[in-house]
């Protein structure tokens, strides 16, 4: 994986499990509105300093987390789609 600029980062906030059991609007307000890409670590650090509970991930860390979450949440579907594109059953 490569990105430009190479020191780009992603802001993140630990999700509250209860939020995900409510409405999409609540998820957006309490989670999605805190996930941003920043072209430099410095700009990300300035943003998280103003938003309590947020922190930064490198793009590599965010990619690994996304893969883990997708595997946990959609593992069966991902395996079915992978096997259908490779011809395996």
PDB file of N, CA, C and O in Angstrom:
ATOM      1  N   UNK A   1       0.848  -1.173   0.000  1.00  0.00           N
ATOM      2  CA  UNK A   1       0.000   0.000   0.000  1.00  0.00           C
ATOM      3  C   UNK A   1       0.895   1.239   0.000  1.00  0.00           C
ATOM      4  O   UNK A   1       1.919   1.279   0.683  1.00  0.00           O
ATOM      5  N   UNK A   2       0.501   2.229  -0.763  1.00  0.00           N
ATOM      6  CA  UNK A   2       1.235   3.486  -0.731  1.00  0.00           C
ATOM      7  C   UNK A   2       0.239   4.630  -0.707  1.00  0.00           C
ATOM      8  O   UNK A   2      -0.898   4.498  -1.160  1.00  0.00           O
ATOM      9  N   UNK A   3       0.687   5.747  -0.174  1.00  0.00           N
ATOM     10  CA  UNK A   3      -0.175   6.921  -0.080  1.00  0.00           C
ATOM     11  C   UNK A   3       0.659   8.166  -0.291  1.00  0.00           C
ATOM     12  O   UNK A   3       1.861   8.182  -0.029  1.00  0.00           O
ATOM     13  N   UNK A   4       0.018   9.181  -0.757  1.00  0.00           N
ATOM     14  CA  UNK A   4       0.655  10.485  -0.904  1.00  0.00           C
ATOM     15  C   UNK A   4      -0.158  11.482  -0.115  1.00  0.00           C
ATOM     16  O   UNK A   4      -1.366  11.578  -0.333  1.00  0.00           O
ATOM     17  N   UNK A   5       0.423  12.203   0.760  1.00  0.00           N
ATOM     18  CA  UNK A   5       1.798  12.128   1.217  1.00  0.00           C
ATOM     19  C   UNK A   5       2.003  10.918   2.129  1.00  0.00           C
ATOM     20  O   UNK A   5       1.051  10.430   2.739  1.00  0.00           O
ATOM     21  N   UNK A   6       3.225  10.440   2.221  1.00  0.00           N
ATOM     22  CA  UNK A   6       3.492   9.216   2.980  1.00  0.00           C
ATOM     23  C   UNK A   6       3.243   9.335   4.480  1.00  0.00           C
ATOM     24  O   UNK A   6       3.068   8.314   5.145  1.00  0.00           O
ATOM     25  N   UNK A   7       3.220  10.542   5.035  1.00  0.00           N
ATOM     26  CA  UNK A   7       2.999  10.669   6.487  1.00  0.00           C
ATOM     27  C   UNK A   7       1.552  10.993   6.834  1.00  0.00           C
ATOM     28  O   UNK A   7       1.274  11.476   7.931  1.00  0.00           O
ATOM     29  N   UNK A   8       0.622  10.731   5.908  1.00  0.00           N
ATOM     30  CA  UNK A   8      -0.803  10.941   6.179  1.00  0.00           C
ATOM     31  C   UNK A   8      -1.248  10.071   7.355  1.00  0.00           C
ATOM     32  O   UNK A   8      -0.729   8.975   7.564  1.00  0.00           O
ATOM     33  N   UNK A   9      -2.210  10.577   8.111  1.00  0.00           N
ATOM     34  CA  UNK A   9      -2.738   9.862   9.275  1.00  0.00           C
ATOM     35  C   UNK A   9      -4.263   9.931   9.265  1.00  0.00           C
ATOM     36  O   UNK A   9      -4.864  10.691   8.506  1.00  0.00           O
ATOM     37  N   UNK A  10      -4.867   9.122  10.121  1.00  0.00           N
ATOM     38  CA  UNK A  10      -6.319   9.066  10.254  1.00  0.00           C
ATOM     39  C   UNK A  10      -6.676   9.325  11.707  1.00  0.00           C
ATOM     40  O   UNK A  10      -6.086   8.732  12.610  1.00  0.00           O
ATOM     41  N   UNK A  11      -7.642  10.209  11.938  1.00  0.00           N
ATOM     42  CA  UNK A  11      -8.129  10.396  13.308  1.00  0.00           C
ATOM     43  C   UNK A  11      -9.128   9.288  13.609  1.00  0.00           C
ATOM     44  O   UNK A  11      -9.768   8.741  12.711  1.00  0.00           O
ATOM     45  N   UNK A  12      -9.245   8.974  14.881  1.00  0.00           N
ATOM     46  CA  UNK A  12     -10.128   7.888  15.291  1.00  0.00           C
ATOM     47  C   UNK A  12     -10.648   8.178  16.681  1.00  0.00           C
ATOM     48  O   UNK A  12     -10.040   8.942  17.431  1.00  0.00           O
ATOM     49  N   UNK A  13     -11.760   7.579  17.024  1.00  0.00           N
ATOM     50  CA  UNK A  13     -12.331   7.660  18.362  1.00  0.00           C
ATOM     51  C   UNK A  13     -12.800   6.255  18.723  1.00  0.00           C
ATOM     52  O   UNK A  13     -13.335   5.544  17.873  1.00  0.00           O
ATOM     53  N   UNK A  14     -12.605   5.854  19.961  1.00  0.00           N
ATOM     54  CA  UNK A  14     -13.090   4.534  20.367  1.00  0.00           C
ATOM     55  C   UNK A  14     -14.605   4.530  20.315  1.00  0.00           C
ATOM     56  O   UNK A  14     -15.251   5.368  20.945  1.00  0.00           O
ATOM     57  N   UNK A  15     -15.177   3.600  19.574  1.00  0.00           N
ATOM     58  CA  UNK A  15     -16.633   3.577  19.461  1.00  0.00           C
ATOM     59  C   UNK A  15     -17.285   3.059  20.738  1.00  0.00           C
ATOM     60  O   UNK A  15     -16.762   2.161  21.399  1.00  0.00           O
ATOM     61  N   UNK A  16     -18.398   3.621  21.063  1.00  0.00           N
ATOM     62  CA  UNK A  16     -19.216   3.161  22.179  1.00  0.00           C
ATOM     63  C   UNK A  16     -20.194   2.142  21.612  1.00  0.00           C
ATOM     64  O   UNK A  16     -20.996   2.477  20.740  1.00  0.00           O
ATOM     65  N   UNK A  17     -20.140   0.911  22.092  1.00  0.00           N
ATOM     66  CA  UNK A  17     -20.989  -0.154  21.558  1.00  0.00           C
ATOM     67  C   UNK A  17     -22.467   0.220  21.600  1.00  0.00           C
ATOM     68  O   UNK A  17     -23.223  -0.161  20.706  1.00  0.00           O
ATOM     69  N   UNK A  18     -22.883   0.948  22.607  1.00  0.00           N
ATOM     70  CA  UNK A  18     -24.284   1.345  22.718  1.00  0.00           C
ATOM     71  C   UNK A  18     -24.711   2.255  21.576  1.00  0.00           C
ATOM     72  O   UNK A  18     -25.857   2.203  21.131  1.00  0.00           O
ATOM     73  N   UNK A  19     -23.789   3.088  21.100  1.00  0.00           N
ATOM     74  CA  UNK A  19     -24.103   3.995  19.995  1.00  0.00           C
ATOM     75  C   UNK A  19     -24.503   3.205  18.759  1.00  0.00           C
ATOM     76  O   UNK A  19     -25.428   3.594  18.045  1.00  0.00           O
ATOM     77  N   UNK A  20     -23.814   2.097  18.501  1.00  0.00           N
ATOM     78  CA  UNK A  20     -24.086   1.312  17.307  1.00  0.00           C
ATOM     79  C   UNK A  20     -25.408   0.565  17.385  1.00  0.00           C
ATOM     80  O   UNK A  20     -25.892   0.055  16.375  1.00  0.00           O
ATOM     81  N   UNK A  21     -25.990   0.494  18.561  1.00  0.00           N
ATOM     82  CA  UNK A  21     -27.291  -0.152  18.709  1.00  0.00           C
ATOM     83  C   UNK A  21     -28.437   0.825  18.603  1.00  0.00           C
ATOM     84  O   UNK A  21     -29.592   0.444  18.797  1.00  0.00           O
ATOM     85  N   UNK A  22     -28.147   2.076  18.300  1.00  0.00           N
ATOM     86  CA  UNK A  22     -29.206   3.085  18.234  1.00  0.00           C
ATOM     87  C   UNK A  22     -29.541   3.391  16.786  1.00  0.00           C
ATOM     88  O   UNK A  22     -29.970   2.499  16.053  1.00  0.00           O
ATOM     89  N   UNK A  23     -29.356   4.619  16.361  1.00  0.00           N
ATOM     90  CA  UNK A  23     -29.725   5.019  15.005  1.00  0.00           C
ATOM     91  C   UNK A  23     -28.490   5.360  14.174  1.00  0.00           C
ATOM     92  O   UNK A  23     -27.410   5.615  14.706  1.00  0.00           O
ATOM     93  N   UNK A  24     -28.681   5.359  12.862  1.00  0.00           N
ATOM     94  CA  UNK A  24     -27.590   5.739  11.964  1.00  0.00           C
ATOM     95  C   UNK A  24     -27.163   7.179  12.226  1.00  0.00           C
ATOM     96  O   UNK A  24     -25.976   7.496  12.161  1.00  0.00           O
ATOM     97  N   UNK A  25     -28.112   8.041  12.517  1.00  0.00           N
ATOM     98  CA  UNK A  25     -27.789   9.441  12.800  1.00  0.00           C
ATOM     99  C   UNK A  25     -26.908   9.546  14.043  1.00  0.00           C
ATOM    100  O   UNK A  25     -25.986  10.361  14.082  1.00  0.00           O
ATOM    101  N   UNK A  26     -27.182   8.736  15.046  1.00  0.00           N
ATOM    102  CA  UNK A  26     -26.390   8.753  16.270  1.00  0.00           C
ATOM    103  C   UNK A  26     -24.979   8.223  15.999  1.00  0.00           C
ATOM    104  O   UNK A  26     -24.006   8.760  16.527  1.00  0.00           O
ATOM    105  N   UNK A  27     -24.866   7.186  15.189  1.00  0.00           N
ATOM    106  CA  UNK A  27     -23.548   6.643  14.820  1.00  0.00           C
ATOM    107  C   UNK A  27     -22.740   7.711  14.091  1.00  0.00           C
ATOM    108  O   UNK A  27     -21.551   7.892  14.355  1.00  0.00           O
ATOM    109  N   UNK A  28     -23.387   8.406  13.184  1.00  0.00           N
ATOM    110  CA  UNK A  28     -22.678   9.455  12.444  1.00  0.00           C
ATOM    111  C   UNK A  28     -22.214  10.561  13.379  1.00  0.00           C
ATOM    112  O   UNK A  28     -21.089  11.047  13.258  1.00  0.00           O
ATOM    113  N   UNK A  29     -23.072  10.962  14.309  1.00  0.00           N
ATOM    114  CA  UNK A  29     -22.737  12.063  15.215  1.00  0.00           C
ATOM    115  C   UNK A  29     -21.675  11.693  16.227  1.00  0.00           C
ATOM    116  O   UNK A  29     -20.844  12.529  16.583  1.00  0.00           O
ATOM    117  N   UNK A  30     -21.686  10.446  16.703  1.00  0.00           N
ATOM    118  CA  UNK A  30     -20.789  10.054  17.792  1.00  0.00           C
ATOM    119  C   UNK A  30     -19.551   9.291  17.330  1.00  0.00           C
ATOM    120  O   UNK A  30     -18.621   9.090  18.110  1.00  0.00           O
ATOM    121  N   UNK A  31     -19.533   8.860  16.058  1.00  0.00           N
ATOM    122  CA  UNK A  31     -18.401   8.089  15.564  1.00  0.00           C
ATOM    123  C   UNK A  31     -17.865   8.647  14.240  1.00  0.00           C
ATOM    124  O   UNK A  31     -16.725   9.106  14.173  1.00  0.00           O
ATOM    125  N   UNK A  32     -18.683   8.607  13.201  1.00  0.00           N
ATOM    126  CA  UNK A  32     -18.222   8.966  11.856  1.00  0.00           C
ATOM    127  C   UNK A  32     -17.660  10.381  11.778  1.00  0.00           C
ATOM    128  O   UNK A  32     -16.724  10.628  11.018  1.00  0.00           O
ATOM    129  N   UNK A  33     -18.210  11.300  12.541  1.00  0.00           N
ATOM    130  CA  UNK A  33     -17.754  12.690  12.473  1.00  0.00           C
ATOM    131  C   UNK A  33     -16.396  12.906  13.138  1.00  0.00           C
ATOM    132  O   UNK A  33     -15.934  14.040  13.259  1.00  0.00           O
ATOM    133  N   UNK A  34     -15.761  11.819  13.566  1.00  0.00           N
ATOM    134  CA  UNK A  34     -14.439  11.924  14.187  1.00  0.00           C
ATOM    135  C   UNK A  34     -13.362  11.190  13.384  1.00  0.00           C
ATOM    136  O   UNK A  34     -12.199  11.162  13.786  1.00  0.00           O
ATOM    137  N   UNK A  35     -13.746  10.598  12.255  1.00  0.00           N
ATOM    138  CA  UNK A  35     -12.817   9.835  11.426  1.00  0.00           C
ATOM    139  C   UNK A  35     -12.454  10.679  10.210  1.00  0.00           C
ATOM    140  O   UNK A  35     -13.267  10.867   9.305  1.00  0.00           O
ATOM    141  N   UNK A  36     -11.207  11.192  10.202  1.00  0.00           N
ATOM    142  CA  UNK A  36     -10.751  12.067   9.128  1.00  0.00           C
ATOM    143  C   UNK A  36      -9.340  11.691   8.700  1.00  0.00           C
ATOM    144  O   UNK A  36      -8.562  11.145   9.483  1.00  0.00           O
ATOM    145  N   UNK A  37      -9.026  11.987   7.458  1.00  0.00           N
ATOM    146  CA  UNK A  37      -7.667  11.850   6.957  1.00  0.00           C
ATOM    147  C   UNK A  37      -6.979  13.200   7.055  1.00  0.00           C
ATOM    148  O   UNK A  37      -7.581  14.237   6.776  1.00  0.00           O
ATOM    149  N   UNK A  38      -5.705  13.180   7.455  1.00  0.00           N
ATOM    150  CA  UNK A  38      -4.890  14.394   7.525  1.00  0.00           C
ATOM    151  C   UNK A  38      -3.619  14.151   6.731  1.00  0.00           C
ATOM    152  O   UNK A  38      -3.038  13.067   6.788  1.00  0.00           O
ATOM    153  N   UNK A  39      -3.192  15.157   5.995  1.00  0.00           N
ATOM    154  CA  UNK A  39      -2.020  14.984   5.132  1.00  0.00           C
ATOM    155  C   UNK A  39      -0.719  14.955   5.914  1.00  0.00           C
ATOM    156  O   UNK A  39       0.292  14.465   5.411  1.00  0.00           O
ATOM    157  N   UNK A  40      -0.727  15.476   7.147  1.00  0.00           N
ATOM    158  CA  UNK A  40       0.476  15.418   7.984  1.00  0.00           C
ATOM    159  C   UNK A  40       0.087  15.050   9.407  1.00  0.00           C
ATOM    160  O   UNK A  40      -1.034  15.305   9.848  1.00  0.00           O
ATOM    161  N   UNK A  41       1.020  14.454  10.105  1.00  0.00           N
ATOM    162  CA  UNK A  41       0.785  14.121  11.511  1.00  0.00           C
ATOM    163  C   UNK A  41       0.537  15.396  12.317  1.00  0.00           C
ATOM    164  O   UNK A  41      -0.306  15.410  13.215  1.00  0.00           O
ATOM    165  N   UNK A  42       1.260  16.453  12.004  1.00  0.00           N
ATOM    166  CA  UNK A  42       1.101  17.702  12.739  1.00  0.00           C
ATOM    167  C   UNK A  42      -0.324  18.247  12.630  1.00  0.00           C
ATOM    168  O   UNK A  42      -0.900  18.675  13.630  1.00  0.00           O
ATOM    169  N   UNK A  43      -0.891  18.234  11.433  1.00  0.00           N
ATOM    170  CA  UNK A  43      -2.266  18.722  11.293  1.00  0.00           C
ATOM    171  C   UNK A  43      -3.243  17.820  12.032  1.00  0.00           C
ATOM    172  O   UNK A  43      -4.214  18.304  12.614  1.00  0.00           O
ATOM    173  N   UNK A  44      -2.996  16.513  12.015  1.00  0.00           N
ATOM    174  CA  UNK A  44      -3.829  15.583  12.781  1.00  0.00           C
ATOM    175  C   UNK A  44      -3.710  15.815  14.274  1.00  0.00           C
ATOM    176  O   UNK A  44      -4.708  15.775  14.994  1.00  0.00           O
ATOM    177  N   UNK A  45      -2.492  16.058  14.745  1.00  0.00           N
ATOM    178  CA  UNK A  45      -2.287  16.308  16.173  1.00  0.00           C
ATOM    179  C   UNK A  45      -3.007  17.573  16.633  1.00  0.00           C
ATOM    180  O   UNK A  45      -3.548  17.618  17.737  1.00  0.00           O
ATOM    181  N   UNK A  46      -3.010  18.582  15.796  1.00  0.00           N
ATOM    182  CA  UNK A  46      -3.737  19.820  16.151  1.00  0.00           C
ATOM    183  C   UNK A  46      -5.233  19.540  16.267  1.00  0.00           C
ATOM    184  O   UNK A  46      -5.894  20.062  17.164  1.00  0.00           O
ATOM    185  N   UNK A  47      -5.770  18.716  15.361  1.00  0.00           N
ATOM    186  CA  UNK A  47      -7.200  18.413  15.386  1.00  0.00           C
ATOM    187  C   UNK A  47      -7.558  17.575  16.620  1.00  0.00           C
ATOM    188  O   UNK A  47      -8.523  17.892  17.315  1.00  0.00           O
ATOM    189  N   UNK A  48      -6.792  16.508  16.903  1.00  0.00           N
ATOM    190  CA  UNK A  48      -7.142  15.670  18.057  1.00  0.00           C
ATOM    191  C   UNK A  48      -6.979  16.423  19.369  1.00  0.00           C
ATOM    192  O   UNK A  48      -7.647  16.099  20.350  1.00  0.00           O
ATOM    193  N   UNK A  49      -6.100  17.426  19.405  1.00  0.00           N
ATOM    194  CA  UNK A  49      -5.948  18.229  20.625  1.00  0.00           C
ATOM    195  C   UNK A  49      -7.234  18.987  20.950  1.00  0.00           C
ATOM    196  O   UNK A  49      -7.483  19.330  22.106  1.00  0.00           O
ATOM    197  N   UNK A  50      -8.037  19.243  19.942  1.00  0.00           N
ATOM    198  CA  UNK A  50      -9.298  19.978  20.130  1.00  0.00           C
ATOM    199  C   UNK A  50     -10.509  19.057  20.278  1.00  0.00           C
ATOM    200  O   UNK A  50     -11.615  19.537  20.527  1.00  0.00           O
ATOM    201  N   UNK A  51     -10.322  17.752  20.130  1.00  0.00           N
ATOM    202  CA  UNK A  51     -11.439  16.806  20.160  1.00  0.00           C
ATOM    203  C   UNK A  51     -11.135  15.671  21.143  1.00  0.00           C
ATOM    204  O   UNK A  51     -10.487  14.682  20.799  1.00  0.00           O
ATOM    205  N   UNK A  52     -11.609  15.840  22.341  1.00  0.00           N
ATOM    206  CA  UNK A  52     -11.357  14.893  23.422  1.00  0.00           C
ATOM    207  C   UNK A  52     -11.728  13.460  23.031  1.00  0.00           C
ATOM    208  O   UNK A  52     -12.759  13.216  22.403  1.00  0.00           O
ATOM    209  N   UNK A  53     -10.871  12.531  23.414  1.00  0.00           N
ATOM    210  CA  UNK A  53     -11.132  11.117  23.162  1.00  0.00           C
ATOM    211  C   UNK A  53     -10.675  10.618  21.810  1.00  0.00           C
ATOM    212  O   UNK A  53     -10.785   9.428  21.517  1.00  0.00           O
ATOM    213  N   UNK A  54     -10.157  11.526  20.972  1.00  0.00           N
ATOM    214  CA  UNK A  54      -9.687  11.099  19.654  1.00  0.00           C
ATOM    215  C   UNK A  54      -8.185  10.870  19.682  1.00  0.00           C
ATOM    216  O   UNK A  54      -7.485  11.361  20.567  1.00  0.00           O
ATOM    217  N   UNK A  55      -7.704  10.121  18.707  1.00  0.00           N
ATOM    218  CA  UNK A  55      -6.278   9.822  18.581  1.00  0.00           C
ATOM    219  C   UNK A  55      -5.985   9.550  17.121  1.00  0.00           C
ATOM    220  O   UNK A  55      -6.901   9.514  16.299  1.00  0.00           O
ATOM    221  N   UNK A  56      -4.734   9.359  16.795  1.00  0.00           N
ATOM    222  CA  UNK A  56      -4.327   9.153  15.408  1.00  0.00           C
ATOM    223  C   UNK A  56      -3.833   7.733  15.166  1.00  0.00           C
ATOM    224  O   UNK A  56      -3.236   7.097  16.035  1.00  0.00           O
ATOM    225  N   UNK A  57      -4.103   7.265  13.959  1.00  0.00           N
ATOM    226  CA  UNK A  57      -3.540   6.021  13.444  1.00  0.00           C
ATOM    227  C   UNK A  57      -2.754   6.367  12.188  1.00  0.00           C
ATOM    228  O   UNK A  57      -3.146   7.249  11.424  1.00  0.00           O
ATOM    229  N   UNK A  58      -1.654   5.674  11.981  1.00  0.00           N
ATOM    230  CA  UNK A  58      -1.004   5.760  10.673  1.00  0.00           C
ATOM    231  C   UNK A  58      -1.943   5.076   9.675  1.00  0.00           C
ATOM    232  O   UNK A  58      -2.852   4.349  10.074  1.00  0.00           O
ATOM    233  N   UNK A  59      -1.720   5.310   8.377  1.00  0.00           N
ATOM    234  CA  UNK A  59      -2.561   4.643   7.387  1.00  0.00           C
ATOM    235  C   UNK A  59      -2.406   3.128   7.463  1.00  0.00           C
ATOM    236  O   UNK A  59      -3.377   2.396   7.274  1.00  0.00           O
ATOM    237  N   UNK A  60      -1.196   2.654   7.737  1.00  0.00           N
ATOM    238  CA  UNK A  60      -0.982   1.211   7.875  1.00  0.00           C
ATOM    239  C   UNK A  60      -1.789   0.645   9.040  1.00  0.00           C
ATOM    240  O   UNK A  60      -2.417  -0.406   8.908  1.00  0.00           O
ATOM    241  N   UNK A  61      -1.775   1.337  10.179  1.00  0.00           N
ATOM    242  CA  UNK A  61      -2.540   0.880  11.343  1.00  0.00           C
ATOM    243  C   UNK A  61      -4.040   0.894  11.053  1.00  0.00           C
ATOM    244  O   UNK A  61      -4.750  -0.044  11.416  1.00  0.00           O
ATOM    245  N   UNK A  62      -4.525   1.945  10.404  1.00  0.00           N
ATOM    246  CA  UNK A  62      -5.950   2.038  10.074  1.00  0.00           C
ATOM    247  C   UNK A  62      -6.350   0.926   9.096  1.00  0.00           C
ATOM    248  O   UNK A  62      -7.439   0.364   9.206  1.00  0.00           O
ATOM    249  N   UNK A  63      -5.476   0.615   8.149  1.00  0.00           N
ATOM    250  CA  UNK A  63      -5.754  -0.446   7.182  1.00  0.00           C
ATOM    251  C   UNK A  63      -5.861  -1.804   7.878  1.00  0.00           C
ATOM    252  O   UNK A  63      -6.771  -2.581   7.588  1.00  0.00           O
ATOM    253  N   UNK A  64      -4.940  -2.089   8.788  1.00  0.00           N
ATOM    254  CA  UNK A  64      -4.967  -3.355   9.534  1.00  0.00           C
ATOM    255  C   UNK A  64      -6.253  -3.441  10.364  1.00  0.00           C
ATOM    256  O   UNK A  64      -6.904  -4.485  10.389  1.00  0.00           O
ATOM    257  N   UNK A  65      -6.617  -2.359  11.037  1.00  0.00           N
ATOM    258  CA  UNK A  65      -7.838  -2.350  11.838  1.00  0.00           C
ATOM    259  C   UNK A  65      -9.057  -2.598  10.958  1.00  0.00           C
ATOM    260  O   UNK A  65      -9.917  -3.404  11.312  1.00  0.00           O
ATOM    261  N   UNK A  66      -9.143  -1.925   9.828  1.00  0.00           N
ATOM    262  CA  UNK A  66     -10.286  -2.102   8.930  1.00  0.00           C
ATOM    263  C   UNK A  66     -10.384  -3.543   8.434  1.00  0.00           C
ATOM    264  O   UNK A  66     -11.478  -4.103   8.367  1.00  0.00           O
ATOM    265  N   UNK A  67      -9.259  -4.136   8.092  1.00  0.00           N
ATOM    266  CA  UNK A  67      -9.272  -5.534   7.646  1.00  0.00           C
ATOM    267  C   UNK A  67      -9.773  -6.455   8.749  1.00  0.00           C
ATOM    268  O   UNK A  67     -10.559  -7.366   8.490  1.00  0.00           O
ATOM    269  N   UNK A  68      -9.318  -6.219   9.988  1.00  0.00           N
ATOM    270  CA  UNK A  68      -9.757  -7.052  11.124  1.00  0.00           C
ATOM    271  C   UNK A  68     -11.251  -6.895  11.372  1.00  0.00           C
ATOM    272  O   UNK A  68     -11.955  -7.884  11.576  1.00  0.00           O
ATOM    273  N   UNK A  69     -11.733  -5.663  11.354  1.00  0.00           N
ATOM    274  CA  UNK A  69     -13.157  -5.427  11.589  1.00  0.00           C
ATOM    275  C   UNK A  69     -14.009  -6.021  10.475  1.00  0.00           C
ATOM    276  O   UNK A  69     -15.053  -6.614  10.744  1.00  0.00           O
ATOM    277  N   UNK A  70     -13.578  -5.870   9.235  1.00  0.00           N
ATOM    278  CA  UNK A  70     -14.326  -6.454   8.127  1.00  0.00           C
ATOM    279  C   UNK A  70     -14.335  -7.972   8.199  1.00  0.00           C
ATOM    280  O   UNK A  70     -15.362  -8.592   7.925  1.00  0.00           O
ATOM    281  N   UNK A  71     -13.226  -8.579   8.558  1.00  0.00           N
ATOM    282  CA  UNK A  71     -13.172 -10.040   8.690  1.00  0.00           C
ATOM    283  C   UNK A  71     -14.114 -10.514   9.788  1.00  0.00           C
ATOM    284  O   UNK A  71     -14.804 -11.522   9.629  1.00  0.00           O
ATOM    285  N   UNK A  72     -14.142  -9.786  10.903  1.00  0.00           N
ATOM    286  CA  UNK A  72     -15.027 -10.179  12.009  1.00  0.00           C
ATOM    287  C   UNK A  72     -16.491  -9.981  11.649  1.00  0.00           C
ATOM    288  O   UNK A  72     -17.327 -10.841  11.930  1.00  0.00           O
ATOM    289  N   UNK A  73     -16.797  -8.857  11.033  1.00  0.00           N
ATOM    290  CA  UNK A  73     -18.196  -8.533  10.758  1.00  0.00           C
ATOM    291  C   UNK A  73     -18.744  -9.168   9.490  1.00  0.00           C
ATOM    292  O   UNK A  73     -19.940  -9.451   9.405  1.00  0.00           O
ATOM    293  N   UNK A  74     -17.879  -9.398   8.498  1.00  0.00           N
ATOM    294  CA  UNK A  74     -18.352  -9.866   7.195  1.00  0.00           C
ATOM    295  C   UNK A  74     -17.567 -11.053   6.682  1.00  0.00           C
ATOM    296  O   UNK A  74     -17.539 -11.295   5.476  1.00  0.00           O
ATOM    297  N   UNK A  75     -16.930 -11.800   7.566  1.00  0.00           N
ATOM    298  CA  UNK A  75     -16.052 -12.898   7.164  1.00  0.00           C
ATOM    299  C   UNK A  75     -16.697 -13.900   6.242  1.00  0.00           C
ATOM    300  O   UNK A  75     -16.106 -14.286   5.233  1.00  0.00           O
ATOM    301  N   UNK A  76     -17.908 -14.332   6.572  1.00  0.00           N
ATOM    302  CA  UNK A  76     -18.583 -15.330   5.753  1.00  0.00           C
ATOM    303  C   UNK A  76     -18.851 -14.794   4.355  1.00  0.00           C
ATOM    304  O   UNK A  76     -18.566 -15.465   3.363  1.00  0.00           O
ATOM    305  N   UNK A  77     -19.394 -13.595   4.277  1.00  0.00           N
ATOM    306  CA  UNK A  77     -19.690 -12.982   2.974  1.00  0.00           C
ATOM    307  C   UNK A  77     -18.410 -12.742   2.171  1.00  0.00           C
ATOM    308  O   UNK A  77     -18.378 -12.990   0.966  1.00  0.00           O
ATOM    309  N   UNK A  78     -17.359 -12.259   2.835  1.00  0.00           N
ATOM    310  CA  UNK A  78     -16.094 -12.033   2.134  1.00  0.00           C
ATOM    311  C   UNK A  78     -15.532 -13.333   1.581  1.00  0.00           C
ATOM    312  O   UNK A  78     -15.014 -13.362   0.465  1.00  0.00           O
ATOM    313  N   UNK A  79     -15.631 -14.403   2.351  1.00  0.00           N
ATOM    314  CA  UNK A  79     -15.133 -15.711   1.881  1.00  0.00           C
ATOM    315  C   UNK A  79     -15.949 -16.204   0.692  1.00  0.00           C
ATOM    316  O   UNK A  79     -15.391 -16.748  -0.260  1.00  0.00           O
ATOM    317  N   UNK A  80     -17.261 -16.018   0.740  1.00  0.00           N
ATOM    318  CA  UNK A  80     -18.113 -16.438  -0.379  1.00  0.00           C
ATOM    319  C   UNK A  80     -17.767 -15.657  -1.641  1.00  0.00           C
ATOM    320  O   UNK A  80     -17.665 -16.232  -2.725  1.00  0.00           O
ATOM    321  N   UNK A  81     -17.593 -14.370  -1.502  1.00  0.00           N
ATOM    322  CA  UNK A  81     -17.261 -13.533  -2.673  1.00  0.00           C
ATOM    323  C   UNK A  81     -15.868 -13.890  -3.210  1.00  0.00           C
ATOM    324  O   UNK A  81     -15.665 -13.926  -4.424  1.00  0.00           O
ATOM    325  N   UNK A  82     -14.924 -14.150  -2.326  1.00  0.00           N
ATOM    326  CA  UNK A  82     -13.579 -14.512  -2.775  1.00  0.00           C
ATOM    327  C   UNK A  82     -13.618 -15.836  -3.543  1.00  0.00           C
ATOM    328  O   UNK A  82     -12.978 -15.982  -4.584  1.00  0.00           O
ATOM    329  N   UNK A  83     -14.371 -16.784  -3.018  1.00  0.00           N
ATOM    330  CA  UNK A  83     -14.426 -18.077  -3.700  1.00  0.00           C
ATOM    331  C   UNK A  83     -15.154 -17.984  -5.036  1.00  0.00           C
ATOM    332  O   UNK A  83     -14.826 -18.716  -5.969  1.00  0.00           O
ATOM    333  N   UNK A  84     -16.145 -17.086  -5.141  1.00  0.00           N
ATOM    334  CA  UNK A  84     -16.856 -16.949  -6.412  1.00  0.00           C
ATOM    335  C   UNK A  84     -16.008 -16.251  -7.470  1.00  0.00           C
ATOM    336  O   UNK A  84     -16.219 -16.468  -8.663  1.00  0.00           O
ATOM    337  N   UNK A  85     -15.060 -15.423  -7.060  1.00  0.00           N
ATOM    338  CA  UNK A  85     -14.196 -14.759  -8.045  1.00  0.00           C
ATOM    339  C   UNK A  85     -13.022 -15.632  -8.463  1.00  0.00           C
ATOM    340  O   UNK A  85     -12.440 -15.426  -9.529  1.00  0.00           O
ATOM    341  N   UNK A  86     -12.672 -16.605  -7.629  1.00  0.00           N
ATOM    342  CA  UNK A  86     -11.568 -17.499  -7.990  1.00  0.00           C
ATOM    343  C   UNK A  86     -12.062 -18.823  -8.562  1.00  0.00           C
ATOM    344  O   UNK A  86     -11.266 -19.631  -9.041  1.00  0.00           O
ATOM    345  N   UNK A  87     -13.367 -19.044  -8.514  1.00  0.00           N
ATOM    346  CA  UNK A  87     -13.927 -20.273  -9.030  1.00  0.00           C
ATOM    347  C   UNK A  87     -13.952 -21.409  -8.020  1.00  0.00           C
ATOM    348  O   UNK A  87     -14.472 -22.482  -8.326  1.00  0.00           O
ATOM    349  N   UNK A  88     -13.405 -21.205  -6.819  1.00  0.00           N
ATOM    350  CA  UNK A  88     -13.429 -22.242  -5.773  1.00  0.00           C
ATOM    351  C   UNK A  88     -14.804 -22.284  -5.129  1.00  0.00           C
ATOM    352  O   UNK A  88     -15.517 -21.281  -5.094  1.00  0.00           O
ATOM    353  N   UNK A  89     -15.163 -23.428  -4.631  1.00  0.00           N
ATOM    354  CA  UNK A  89     -16.445 -23.585  -3.936  1.00  0.00           C
ATOM    355  C   UNK A  89     -16.261 -24.363  -2.679  1.00  0.00           C
ATOM    356  O   UNK A  89     -17.226 -24.600  -1.952  1.00  0.00           O
TER     357      UNK A  89
END
